[in-house]
C-alpha cells in the first residue's frame, strides 16, 4: 500500500540523514497527546504521520484512474533547560541541536524526493508551531513540517469486486488488495489466463473481409 510504503521510506531516509541530531525517528503514535512529559524526555525526536488526502481528480482519459493528492507530516521536537530560545536555536553542546535546525534538516532531506516510489516528488509546505512552552523546568518546542505528494489510484470496474492474487504467491505479498482476502471480504473472479489472440489484416481498399489472419497461441511452460 502506497501510504505505508511512503511513510516507511520517509522514516528510513530521516534516520539515515538526521544521524545523531535526534534520539528517535519513528511513526507517530500519539506521543504528544498522551504522556507529554515522557515524550519530552525522548527529545530531540522526529515522528512521521499521514496528514490525509486533500484532493482527488480524474487522471488522463481513463475513468478508472484518479490522481490523489495528500500530505505527510514530520513533527520535530527539542527541549532545553536553558530556555525557549536555546531550545529553538540550539546551543553549544552536542545534544542541543535546536528545533529550527531540525526543521531545516527535515525539509532539506525530503524536499523534491520521490523515495524510489511511484509518487510525485515531495513538495515542502507549511511549518506549523504545535508547542512552544515550558513544562516544569524544561522549555520545549514542537514543529510540524508538511509535505505534499500525489499518486495514481485505480478504481474497480463498475459492479466488480477486488480480485487479489492467490495466497502464497509472490504477488500476494505486495498487492494492496490482499487485505480483502485476509479479512474475508467479498472477492471477484480473477481474470482468465491469456490463451490466444487472433489478428486480422485488411489491405486498402478494404472490402470488409480479412486478407490474412494470424493466431497467436500461448506456448505451454
N, C-alpha and C positions, 0 to 999 in steps of 0.2 A: 504494500500500500504506500502510495507516494508520500502521504503525510508522515508516516513512521520513518520512511527512508530519509526524508528531508530533515526531520528533527534529529535523527541519529547522526546524519552527516554533519550538521551544524555543530553538534556536541563534539564529535570527533575532531573537527578542524579547530575548534576553540581549545580543546585540551592540548593539542599539539602547539598551537600558536601562542596561547597565553602562558604556557610553561609554568614558572614559579610565581607569576603575578597573582595567581589565585590558589586557594586551598582546594577548591572544588568546582567542577563543571558538571552539570547534570540536567536531567529533565525536571522541570518544576513540578513539585508535588505538594504545594500549599505551605511551603516552609515559612512564608511571610504572613500567612493568615493564622497559623496555629503555632504557638511556641516561638514567638518572635525573639525572645531572649536567647534561645538555643540557636536560632538561625544566625543571629549576630555573632555568636562565638565562632561560627564557621566562615565568617568574612575574612579576607576578600573572597567572593564567590561569584559564579555566573550560572544562571539557570535559564533553560530554553523551554518555551511553550508555543503551541499553535494559537494564533490570535483570531482565527475564523476566516471564512470566505466572504469577501466584500463585494464580489461581482461575478456573475456567470453570464456568458453570452455565446451565441452560436459560433462555431468555428468552421470557416470555409463554406462550401455549398452543401455539405452533408448535414442532414437533420439528426444524425446520431452522435455528432461530436460537439463538445462545448469547451470553451476556454474558461477555466475557473481562476479567478484572481484571489489570492489570500495573503495572510500575514503570518509571520513568525516573530516572536518577541524574545529578546535576550535581556534578562534582568541582571544587573550587576550591582553588587553591594560591597561597601567598605566601611570600616569603623576606625575610630581614633580616640584615644584618651586625651589628646592634646586640643581637641576642639573641632567644631564643624568644618572650618576652613581647611585644617590639616587632613580631615577625612576625605574631603573632596579633591584637594590639590595634591595630596601625597606629602611625604616627609623624607628626611634624610636617611632613615633606617630602611633596610632592605624590605621589611614587611609592610611599609607604609606606601603602597603603590598609589592610592588615591582613586576615587571613583571617576574623576574626569579622565585620567589616563586610561582607565578600564573602558570607558565609553569609546574613546578614540581607538583603542586596540581592537575592540569588537567590530566596530564599523570598518576599520582598516582590513581586518581579516575576512570579512564576509561580503562586503560590497562588490557587486558585479561578478560574483562567483555562482556557478551552477552546480558545484559539488559533484560533478560527474553524473548528474541525474537528468532525466528528461523534463527539466523545469526551466523557466525563464530566469536569467541571472537575477540574483537577489538585489533589489533596489533599496538603498537606505531611506528610511522615512523619519518620522518624528522620534525625538528622545524626550521622554516624559519623566518628571520627578515623581517617584512613588513615596519616598520618605526622605526627609532632611531634618532630623531632630535629634533628641538625646533620649537615652534610656539609662536611668541611674547616672553613673559617672562617664558613660561612653557616648560619644557623638557618632551617629551613623547616617549614611545616605544610600539610597537605592534608586537607580535609574532604569527605565525600560526603553530599550532600543528596538524600534520597529523596522522590519524588513518586509518588502512586498515581493511576491513572485507569482508565477502563473504556470498552469499545467493543463494538459488536454484530458478531458474525461469523455468516455464513450458510453452512450446510453444503450439500453437494450432495445431491439426492435419491438414494435408495438405488439402487445399481448404475449411476449416471450418472457421466459424465466431464465435466471442465471444457469449456465452450463459449465461449471468448473471442471478442470482436468480430473481424471480418475485419481483417487487417493493412492499414495505410494509412488506416483510418477514424479520426475524432477520438476515438471511444470506446475504440479500441485503445490510445491513448496513456495513458489513465488507468485502464484495467481492470487489477486485480491479477492476473487470470487470464491476462493476456498472456504471463506468464512461461512458461506451458506450451507455447504456440505457439512462442515464441522458442527454447526448448530441445528442441523436438520431442517433448514429452510426448504421451501418448495423449489425443485430444480427442473430445468427443461431438458429436453433430449439433446445430447451432443450432436454437433454437425456430422453428417455421414462422411466416411473416408472418401477421398477422391479416387475414383477408379479409372475414368476415361474422359476424354474431351474430343468432340467431333468438330472439325473445321471444314467449312465450305468456301470455295474460291469462285468468285464471279468476275468474268472478264468484261471489259467495256467494248461495245454496248451490252448492257445486262438484259438478258431475256427472261430473268426470273428463275432460271434453272442453274444449278451449280455446275460449273465447267470441270471442277475437280474437287475431290474430297480427301481428307486425311482423318484418321482415327488414332489419337494418342492414348495409349493404354499404360497404366502403371505397371512397372515390372515387379514381380514378386521379390521380396527381400531374400 
